[in-house]
Amino acid sequence: SPAFIVPWFLFGIRPTSPGFASVEIKPQPGDLGSGKYTMPTVRGRISVSFKNTPDRFDLQVVLPPTSAGRLLVPLPARFAAAVELSGDSHPVLLVNSERTRASAVEAGGFAVVEVPGGAHEVVAAAAAG
């Protein structure tokens, strides 16, 4: 049903431990320019929004205070090409306005960032690195 497909596939919200103590968020927007979704859980609401352009991906996430998140941020095409060319497996992103190295880059061009509960903004753009 669409009620299941939107949070699990478009916004990539999935629990990685019982009761959403930890969650993975892996948005897969394709050509969609922006989106916003809030999902209720037993720990509180998880909100995800994004803005997507060829040069920049801006992800905003709000997690319940008692949840931890593993964010997989899709790298914009130009940024992903620069990362691949440089061979850097830990590109620099802006996490809450601070330059932060991703812990990894997974298949399909997703930079990995670990965050605690709370509000977070992650920006992947060529200018971030």
C-alpha positions as CSV (number, residue, x, y, z in Angstrom):
1,S,0.0,0.0,0.0
2,P,1.2,3.6,-0.5
3,A,1.1,4.2,3.2
4,F,4.0,1.6,3.5
5,I,5.8,2.5,0.3
6,V,6.3,6.2,0.9
7,P,8.1,6.0,4.3
8,W,10.1,2.8,3.5
9,F,11.2,3.5,0.0
10,L,11.0,7.2,-1.0
11,F,12.1,8.4,2.5
12,G,13.9,5.2,3.4
13,I,12.8,5.2,7.1
14,R,13.4,1.8,8.6
15,P,14.0,0.7,12.2
16,T,17.3,-1.1,12.8
17,S,16.5,-2.2,16.3
18,P,13.3,-2.9,18.2
19,G,11.0,0.0,19.0
20,F,12.9,2.4,16.7
21,A,15.8,2.7,19.2
22,S,17.9,3.1,16.1
23,V,16.7,3.9,12.7
24,E,18.2,4.1,9.2
25,I,17.1,6.9,6.8
26,K,18.0,6.4,3.2
27,P,16.0,8.7,0.9
28,Q,15.8,7.7,-2.7
29,P,14.2,10.7,-4.4
30,G,15.2,10.1,-8.0
31,D,14.3,13.3,-9.9
32,L,11.9,14.5,-7.2
33,G,12.9,18.1,-6.2
34,S,11.7,18.0,-2.6
35,G,9.7,16.0,-0.1
36,K,8.5,15.9,3.5
37,Y,7.2,13.1,5.6
38,T,6.5,12.5,9.3
39,M,6.1,9.0,10.7
40,P,4.8,8.2,14.2
41,T,6.7,5.6,16.2
42,V,6.5,4.3,19.7
43,R,9.4,6.7,20.7
44,G,7.9,9.7,19.0
45,R,7.8,11.2,15.5
46,I,10.4,10.9,12.9
47,S,10.4,13.7,10.4
48,V,12.4,13.7,7.2
49,S,12.5,16.4,4.5
50,F,14.8,17.0,1.6
51,K,15.6,19.3,-1.3
52,N,17.3,17.8,-4.3
53,T,19.1,19.4,-7.2
54,P,21.8,18.2,-9.5
55,D,24.4,20.1,-7.4
56,R,23.1,19.7,-3.9
57,F,21.1,17.4,-1.6
58,D,19.8,18.9,1.6
59,L,18.4,16.4,4.2
60,Q,16.7,17.5,7.4
61,V,15.8,14.9,10.0
62,V,14.2,15.1,13.4
63,L,14.5,11.9,15.5
64,P,13.0,11.2,18.9
65,P,15.5,12.1,21.7
66,T,15.9,8.4,22.6
67,S,16.6,7.2,19.0
68,A,19.8,7.2,17.1
69,G,20.1,7.5,13.4
70,R,22.2,6.2,10.5
71,L,21.6,8.6,7.7
72,L,22.5,7.6,4.1
73,V,22.6,10.8,2.1
74,P,22.4,10.5,-1.7
75,L,25.3,12.3,-3.3
76,P,24.3,14.7,-6.1
77,A,25.7,13.6,-9.5
78,R,28.4,16.2,-9.7
79,F,29.5,15.7,-6.1
80,A,29.5,11.9,-6.5
81,A,31.6,12.2,-9.7
82,A,34.2,14.3,-7.8
83,V,34.2,11.7,-4.9
84,E,34.7,8.8,-7.4
85,L,37.5,10.7,-9.3
86,S,39.3,11.5,-6.1
87,G,38.9,8.0,-4.6
88,D,37.9,9.5,-1.3
89,S,35.7,7.1,0.6
90,H,35.0,9.6,3.4
91,P,33.8,12.8,1.6
92,V,33.1,16.0,3.6
93,L,29.5,17.0,4.2
94,L,28.0,19.8,6.2
95,V,26.3,18.3,9.3
96,N,24.5,20.9,11.3
97,S,26.6,23.5,9.5
98,E,29.9,21.9,10.5
99,R,32.2,20.2,8.0
100,T,32.1,16.5,8.8
101,R,33.6,13.5,7.1
102,A,31.2,10.7,6.2
103,S,32.0,7.4,7.8
104,A,31.7,5.7,4.5
105,V,30.2,5.8,1.0
106,E,27.9,2.9,0.2
107,A,26.9,1.4,-3.2
108,G,24.8,3.7,-5.2
109,G,26.5,6.9,-4.0
110,F,25.2,7.2,-0.4
111,A,27.3,9.0,2.2
112,V,26.9,7.6,5.7
113,V,26.5,9.8,8.8
114,E,25.7,8.7,12.3
115,V,23.6,11.1,14.5
116,P,21.9,11.0,17.9
117,G,18.3,11.9,18.6
118,G,17.3,15.4,17.8
119,A,17.2,17.7,14.8
120,H,19.9,17.5,12.1
121,E,20.6,19.0,8.7
122,V,23.0,17.2,6.3
123,V,24.1,18.9,3.1
124,A,25.9,17.1,0.3
125,A,27.3,19.6,-2.3
126,A,30.5,20.1,-4.1
127,A,31.1,23.3,-2.1
128,A,30.8,21.4,1.2
129,G,34.1,19.6,0.6
